[in-house]
Amino acid sequence: MSNNNDAVGVLRTIRDAQPTHYLFKIESFSILKEEEIEKYESDDFEVGGYKWGLCFYPNGNKKRNGDGHISLYLVIRDTDKLPQGWEVNVQFKFFVFDHTRDKYLTIQDADCRTRRYHQMRTEWGFSKLLSLDTFEESTKGYLLDDSCLLGVEVFVIRYAGKGECLSMIKEPEGNTYTWKVDNFSAISMHSLYSEAFKIGGQNWKLCFYPKGNAEAKGESLSLFLSVADCEKLPLNWKFYARFKLRVRNQVGGVHQEGQGDLYICALSNVQ
């Protein structure tokens, strides 16, 4: 595929595949041009639940400075059947078939701009799709036996009504919790949990393994941060936390601590 942005805001590319949504064949182009037919409109076609049509200007849309060019527009139709205050957001591509090379020239907005159709604006397109000199030049292959083949792909942008909010708290107030474990030597349980505590708007617990857990079993103490009451969290709830766990040295020496990151959601109980 080759790219050539030869006009401000317009991207032209070459591709093999034909347009997905509509093909528009125009025969006897020279008659349309010589008879000074201002424009010719295609039949209706449906994409995304809306009726559309193509509007072709063989001598250019002079009202929009299209002299010396062909102009092509995508028009939304049957708007009287749409609800009051309707609005349709669309991205589209136009196609011109090159009979010589058996490929399609595609023309679209260079920045993939979304075009908004509404009651006061029912068509969008390009007043200078191609210059007449280029379009009619035999070596370009756009006209064969005085016929041309145009096309369009239409992509209706719909808002699905879904979203989420990310809120970050750098250092929440009261961001420390101290848990004193008494009678350590008498603990016989494999693990024990602290009372629930709240930091950053979320309830947490500490989970302590006096004789270690998993690969640390029998060798080290194990300490984990856990979400409290995770079964009560709303569906698809997500939370990220960065934390430090510390075993305090009670005689004034160096504390033992480690830092971790926790990403959790309501669909799983992650520790």
C-alpha positions as CSV (number, residue, x, y, z in Angstrom):
1,M,0.0,0.0,0.0
2,S,1.3,3.5,-0.8
3,N,0.4,6.7,0.9
4,N,0.3,10.2,-0.5
5,N,-1.1,13.1,1.5
6,D,-1.3,15.4,-1.5
7,A,-3.9,17.8,-0.1
8,V,-4.2,19.3,3.3
9,G,-6.5,17.1,5.5
10,V,-6.9,14.4,2.8
11,L,-5.3,11.0,2.8
12,R,-5.1,9.0,-0.5
13,T,-4.0,5.3,-0.4
14,I,-4.1,2.3,-2.8
15,R,-5.7,-1.0,-1.9
16,D,-6.8,-4.2,-3.5
17,A,-10.1,-5.0,-1.7
18,Q,-13.3,-3.4,-3.1
19,P,-15.5,-1.2,-0.9
20,T,-17.4,-3.0,1.8
21,H,-20.7,-1.1,1.7
22,Y,-21.6,0.3,-1.8
23,L,-20.4,0.5,-5.4
24,F,-21.6,3.2,-7.7
25,K,-21.0,2.7,-11.5
26,I,-21.3,5.8,-13.8
27,E,-21.5,5.2,-17.5
28,S,-21.2,7.9,-20.3
29,F,-19.3,10.2,-18.0
30,S,-18.5,12.6,-21.0
31,I,-22.2,13.2,-21.6
32,L,-22.8,14.1,-17.9
33,K,-19.9,16.5,-18.1
34,E,-20.8,18.1,-21.5
35,E,-24.5,18.5,-20.7
36,E,-23.4,20.2,-17.5
37,I,-25.4,18.0,-15.3
38,E,-24.8,19.6,-11.9
39,K,-25.0,16.4,-9.9
40,Y,-26.2,12.8,-9.9
41,E,-27.4,10.9,-6.9
42,S,-27.2,7.2,-6.3
43,D,-29.9,4.9,-5.0
44,D,-30.3,4.4,-1.2
45,F,-28.2,1.9,0.7
46,E,-28.3,1.0,4.4
47,V,-25.4,1.0,6.8
48,G,-25.5,1.1,10.6
49,G,-29.3,1.3,10.7
50,Y,-29.4,4.5,8.5
51,K,-30.2,5.2,4.9
52,W,-27.4,6.8,2.8
53,G,-26.7,7.8,-0.7
54,L,-23.8,9.2,-2.9
55,C,-24.0,12.5,-4.6
56,F,-21.6,13.0,-7.6
57,Y,-20.7,16.3,-9.3
58,P,-19.1,15.5,-12.7
59,N,-17.9,19.1,-13.1
60,G,-17.3,19.8,-9.4
61,N,-19.4,21.4,-6.8
62,K,-18.9,25.1,-7.8
63,K,-20.6,26.3,-4.6
64,R,-17.7,24.8,-2.6
65,N,-14.8,25.7,-4.9
66,G,-14.8,22.4,-6.8
67,D,-14.2,23.8,-10.3
68,G,-11.9,21.6,-12.3
69,H,-12.5,18.6,-10.2
70,I,-15.0,15.9,-9.6
71,S,-16.9,16.1,-6.2
72,L,-18.4,13.3,-4.2
73,Y,-20.5,13.4,-1.0
74,L,-22.0,11.0,1.4
75,V,-25.6,12.0,2.1
76,I,-27.9,10.7,4.9
77,R,-31.4,10.1,3.8
78,D,-34.9,9.5,5.2
79,T,-34.1,12.0,8.0
80,D,-37.8,12.7,8.5
81,K,-38.0,9.2,10.1
82,L,-35.3,10.0,12.6
83,P,-36.2,11.3,16.1
84,Q,-36.1,15.1,16.8
85,G,-32.7,16.3,17.6
86,W,-31.0,13.3,15.9
87,E,-27.3,13.2,15.4
88,V,-25.2,10.6,13.6
89,N,-21.4,10.5,13.9
90,V,-19.5,8.8,11.0
91,Q,-16.1,8.1,9.5
92,F,-16.1,7.2,5.8
93,K,-13.8,6.4,2.9
94,F,-14.5,7.0,-0.8
95,F,-13.1,4.8,-3.6
96,V,-12.2,5.3,-7.2
97,F,-11.4,2.1,-9.2
98,D,-8.2,2.0,-11.3
99,H,-9.1,-0.3,-14.2
100,T,-5.5,-0.4,-15.5
101,R,-4.0,-1.7,-12.3
102,D,-7.0,-3.4,-10.8
103,K,-6.8,-1.5,-7.6
104,Y,-8.8,1.1,-5.7
105,L,-7.7,4.6,-4.9
106,T,-9.2,5.5,-1.4
107,I,-9.8,9.0,-0.2
108,Q,-10.5,9.9,3.4
109,D,-9.8,12.5,6.0
110,A,-6.2,12.4,6.9
111,D,-6.8,12.5,10.7
112,C,-9.6,9.9,10.6
113,R,-11.9,12.7,11.6
114,T,-15.5,11.9,12.7
115,R,-18.1,13.8,10.7
116,R,-21.3,14.8,12.5
117,Y,-24.6,14.5,10.6
118,H,-27.6,16.4,12.0
119,Q,-30.6,18.3,10.8
120,M,-28.6,21.3,9.5
121,R,-25.8,19.2,7.9
122,T,-26.9,16.1,6.0
123,E,-23.9,15.6,3.7
124,W,-20.2,15.4,4.0
125,G,-17.5,14.8,1.4
126,F,-14.8,16.2,-0.8
127,S,-15.4,19.1,-3.3
128,K,-12.0,18.3,-4.8
129,L,-12.0,14.5,-4.8
130,L,-9.8,14.3,-8.0
131,S,-8.9,16.9,-10.6
132,L,-10.6,16.4,-13.9
133,D,-7.2,16.3,-15.6
134,T,-6.2,13.4,-13.4
135,F,-9.5,11.7,-13.6
136,E,-9.7,11.8,-17.4
137,E,-6.1,10.9,-18.1
138,S,-6.1,7.5,-19.7
139,T,-2.9,6.3,-18.1
140,K,-4.5,6.7,-14.6
141,G,-7.2,4.1,-15.4
142,Y,-10.1,5.8,-13.6
143,L,-12.1,6.1,-16.8
144,L,-12.5,3.0,-19.1
145,D,-14.8,3.2,-22.1
146,D,-16.2,6.4,-20.6
147,S,-17.3,4.6,-17.4
148,C,-16.0,4.9,-13.8
149,L,-16.6,2.9,-10.6
150,L,-16.9,4.7,-7.3
151,G,-17.5,3.3,-3.9
152,V,-17.8,4.1,-0.2
153,E,-17.3,2.5,3.2
154,V,-19.3,4.0,6.1
155,F,-18.5,3.5,9.8
156,V,-21.2,4.7,12.2
157,I,-19.7,5.7,15.6
158,R,-22.0,4.6,18.4
159,Y,-21.7,5.4,22.1
160,A,-22.2,2.2,24.0
161,G,-23.0,4.0,27.3
162,K,-20.1,2.4,29.2
163,G,-17.2,3.9,31.0
164,E,-15.2,3.9,34.2
165,C,-13.5,6.4,36.5
166,L,-9.9,6.1,37.7
167,S,-9.2,7.9,41.0
168,M,-5.7,8.0,42.5
169,I,-4.9,8.9,46.1
170,K,-1.1,9.4,46.6
171,E,-1.0,9.2,50.4
172,P,-4.4,8.7,52.0
173,E,-5.0,10.1,55.5
174,G,-4.4,7.6,58.2
175,N,-2.5,5.4,55.9
176,T,-0.9,3.2,58.6
177,Y,-2.3,0.3,60.7
178,T,-0.6,-1.4,63.5
179,W,-1.5,-5.0,64.5
180,K,-0.1,-6.4,67.7
181,V,0.1,-10.2,67.8
182,D,0.2,-11.5,71.4
183,N,1.5,-14.8,72.7
184,F,3.3,-15.6,69.5
185,S,4.9,-18.8,70.8
186,A,1.5,-20.2,71.8
187,I,-0.1,-19.7,68.3
188,S,-1.1,-23.1,66.9
189,M,-3.2,-21.9,63.9
190,H,-1.9,-22.1,60.4
191,S,-2.9,-18.5,59.7
192,L,-4.8,-15.7,61.4
193,Y,-6.4,-12.4,60.2
194,S,-6.4,-9.0,61.8
195,E,-9.5,-7.0,62.3
196,A,-10.7,-5.0,59.3
197,F,-9.3,-1.5,58.9
198,K,-10.1,1.2,56.4
199,I,-7.5,3.1,54.3
200,G,-8.2,4.9,51.1
201,G,-11.9,4.2,51.2
202,Q,-11.4,0.5,51.2
203,N,-11.5,-2.1,54.0
204,W,-8.5,-4.3,54.4
205,K,-7.1,-7.1,56.6
206,L,-3.7,-8.4,57.3
207,C,-3.1,-12.2,57.0
208,F,-0.3,-13.6,59.1
209,Y,1.3,-17.1,58.8
210,P,3.5,-17.6,61.9
211,K,5.3,-20.6,60.3
212,G,5.4,-19.3,56.8
213,N,3.3,-20.0,53.7
214,A,4.0,-21.8,50.4
215,E,7.7,-21.7,49.6
216,A,8.5,-19.9,52.8
217,K,6.8,-22.5,55.0
218,G,9.0,-23.6,57.9
219,E,11.6,-20.9,57.1
220,S,10.1,-17.5,57.5
221,L,7.1,-15.5,58.7
222,S,4.6,-14.7,56.0
223,L,2.5,-11.5,55.9
224,F,-0.1,-10.5,53.3
225,L,-2.4,-7.6,52.6
226,S,-6.0,-8.8,51.8
227,V,-9.3,-7.2,50.8
228,A,-11.9,-7.4,53.5
229,D,-15.5,-8.4,52.5
230,C,-14.6,-8.8,48.9
231,E,-17.9,-10.7,48.3
232,K,-19.7,-7.4,48.9
233,L,-17.9,-5.4,46.3
234,P,-19.8,-4.3,43.2
235,L,-19.4,-6.3,40.0
236,N,-16.3,-5.3,38.0
237,W,-14.9,-3.2,40.9
238,K,-11.2,-2.7,40.5
239,F,-8.5,-1.4,42.9
240,Y,-4.8,-0.8,42.7
241,A,-2.7,-0.2,45.8
242,R,1.0,0.2,46.6
243,F,1.8,-0.8,50.2
244,K,4.5,-1.6,52.7
245,L,4.3,-4.4,55.2
246,R,6.6,-4.1,58.3
247,V,7.6,-6.2,61.3
248,R,8.6,-3.7,63.9
249,N,11.7,-4.2,66.0
250,Q,10.5,-3.4,69.5
251,V,13.9,-2.8,71.0
252,G,15.0,0.0,68.7
253,G,16.7,-1.8,66.0
254,V,16.0,-2.0,62.2
255,H,12.5,-2.9,61.2
256,Q,12.0,-5.7,58.6
257,E,9.8,-4.4,55.7
258,G,8.8,-5.1,52.2
259,Q,6.9,-3.1,49.5
260,G,4.4,-4.5,47.1
261,D,1.8,-3.6,44.5
262,L,-1.8,-5.0,44.6
263,Y,-4.3,-5.0,41.7
264,I,-7.6,-6.6,42.5
265,C,-11.1,-6.8,41.0
266,A,-14.5,-8.0,42.3
267,L,-14.3,-11.2,40.2
268,S,-11.5,-12.7,42.2
269,N,-10.1,-12.7,45.7
270,V,-6.4,-11.8,45.1
271,Q,-3.9,-11.5,48.0
